[in-house]
Every structure is written in C-alpha cells, then in structure tokens.
Amino acid sequence: MNRRNALIAASGGAALLAGGVVAWFVLRTKTETTAAVAALYGQTFDDARGVAQPMDQWRHRWLVVNFWATWCAPCVEEMPGLQRVARDYADRKVAVVGIGIDRADAIRRFQADLKLELPLLVAGATGSDIARTLGNPTGALPYTVLISPTGELVQSHLGLLQPDMLRSWLDARLSH
C-alpha cells in the first residue's frame, strides 16, 4: 500500500471511529433522558394546597415542566406567561406544570398573589436533582423542558423562557 492509500485508509478509519463515538453518545444520552422522564412520571408531589399530584396524570400529552422558585426573579417574571400559554393550549392536549424548588407555604402565597391556575407542585431541594437528570447540569433556575406524549424530552431551556419561544416549540410540534 502506498503512502497516499494508507493516509486515505487512516482518515476513513478515523471518521468511522468519530461517527461511532457520536452515535454512542447520542444513544447513551437519549437512553438516560428517557429513563429520567420515566422516573419523573413515577413521582408524586403535593400541590400548593397539599393535595398529592402524581406526575403520571400528565402522561400521553405534551408536558411543559418548569423548575422554578419564589425567590428566583426570572422565575417570577415568566410565570404569568406560562399561565397564558397553559390556558391557550389546554384544549390541544398540552399541560404546563411548575415544580417548585421551595416551601409549600411560599408556593401557596405566590400562587394566590398572582392568581395562577396552573399546577404548582412542591418538590423542595429534590426538584433540583430531578432537573439535573433532565439535562440541567448546574441546577440553575428557571429551567423548562418539553416532553412529548410518547415520553421523549424534545426541548429544554435554561433561564427566562419567553412565551413566544414556548409557543414556537409547541406550534412546531402540534402542526404535524
């Protein structure tokens, strides 16, 4: 084999190896995310009134999960927009749920003060751990994910989520 052919063969082998590594990473990440979504659906949290709410009740619909806290300024800012999106998309099999990294009394006051109707659940510090399993390595807030009716995490966003961005996520998927 001459030098040119050896170089081509080595380049091809390197490309094949790189492709295999990328495929392994994507499949591993997808498997981990699928397991994290399944674990989320296995959870039950109290809502702001103290009533147990199983996450499984939102399975088989588009589910927007927002990890937030009352002491997080961007979280507070985005809540009215999340409420509007929840109301506007409710008849299209979309649910918006807030998982609070906070105390029940603070969430209850917050929900009453802002007159929010969307479910606000109390997870405390456990919520940060759940957000990490769903792709938020820092645990920073707010963090929002979109889960498909088949249980696939299809979108995520760290930081303030503008209602128009969330609407674009939903419209792109609901138009099919």
N, C-alpha and C positions, 0 to 999 in steps of 0.2 A: 504494500500500500504506500503510495507516495505521500509526501507531506501535506499536500492540498486535501486529499481524500481523508487523511487522518484528522485534519482540522475540521472538516465538514462533519465527520462522524462524531467528533468530540462535541461540537456545537449542537448537533442534533440530540446527543445524549444529555447534554446539559439542559436543553429546552424541555426534553421529556421529563427529566427529574424535576425541574421547576414547576411544570404543569402538574405533576403528581403531588408535589408539596402543596400547591394552591388548592387542588381538589381535596386533599386530605383536610386542610384547614377549614375549607368551606363546609365540608360534610360534618367535621367534628363540631364546628360552631353551630351549625343547624341542628345537630342532634342535641347539643347542650341546651340550646334555646328551646327546642321542642320539649325537653324534659322540664325546663324552668316554667314554661307555660302550663304544662300538665300539673306541676306542683302548685302553681298559683290557683288553678281551678280546684285543687284539693283543699284550699284554705277556707276558713270561715272567720269573718271579722265582725265585731259589733259595729253597728252604725252609731251615729251621734246620739240616738235615743237609747242605746243599749240593747237593741234588737239584733240578734245574730243574723248575719247575711252571708250565706255560702256563695263563694265566687262562681260556683258551678251554675248558678241560676242564669248567668250571662253567657253560657256556652252556646255555640251554634248561632251566634250573631256577631257582628262587628263590635269589638270591645275596645274602647279607648280607656286606658288606665293611666291616671295622672297621680304621680307620687308628689306630695306637697306637705306643707306645714303652715300653721297660722303665723309663725314668726319669720317666714320667708317672704320678703317683699314681692319678688316676681310671681310667687305662687298666688299671693293675694290678688295681684293685678290680673292674672289670667283667669281666675275663677268665674267672673261674670261672662266672659267669652265662652268658656267651657259650658256654662249653663245654657247659653243661647244655642250653641251647636247641639247640645243634648236635646233640647226642645225641638229644634228644626229637623233633626234626623231620627227622632224617636219612631216615626211610622215607617222607617226604612230599615228596621232591624239593626239599629245602632244604639249601643248603650255607652254612656260616659260615667265612669266611676272614679272618685277620688279616694286614694289611700293615704290617710294622714299619718305622718311621722310626728305624732303629737299626742296630747292627752285628750280623753273623751270630753272633759268639761270645756276645754278650749275649742275643740271642733264644734261642739254643740252651740256655744255662743257665736262662733264665726258663722255657722250655717243660719242661725236665727237672724243675726245682724244683717247679713247680705240677702236674706230670704231665698236661699238656694234650695232647689228641689232635687238636684242630682244627688245620688247616694254618696255620702262622705263616710268612709269607714275608718275605724281606729286601729292602727297597726303598731303605733309606738315605734321604738327602735327597730323592731323586726321588719318594718317596711323598707328600711334602707338595705337590709340584707336581701330582701326579695328584689328590689330594684337592681341590685348588683347582679343577681342571677339573670336578669332580663337585659343585661348589656350596659349597665351604668357602673363602670369600674370605680368611680370616685364616690358614689353615693350622694353627689350634689343634687340640689333641688332647684326648681321643679324638673321632673323627668317624666316624659309621657311616651307610652307605647301604644301601638295599634295592633290588635290581634284579630286575625281573620276568623270567620265562622268554623274553619277547619282546625283552628288552634295554632296557626303559624304566626309568629311575630313578624310583621311585614314592614313596620316603620317604627322609628324611635327618635326622640328629640330631647336633648339636654338643654335646659334653660327655658326662658319665657316662650311659650307657644302661642303665636298669634292665631286668632280664629280663622283667618283666611288660609293659613298653612294647613290647619286641621281639615278645613273644608276641602282643600285641594287633595289631601290624602284620601278622604272619603269619596269625593266625586270621582276620582280616577278609578277607584275600585268598585264603586256601585254602578258605574256606567256599563259594566260588562254584562 
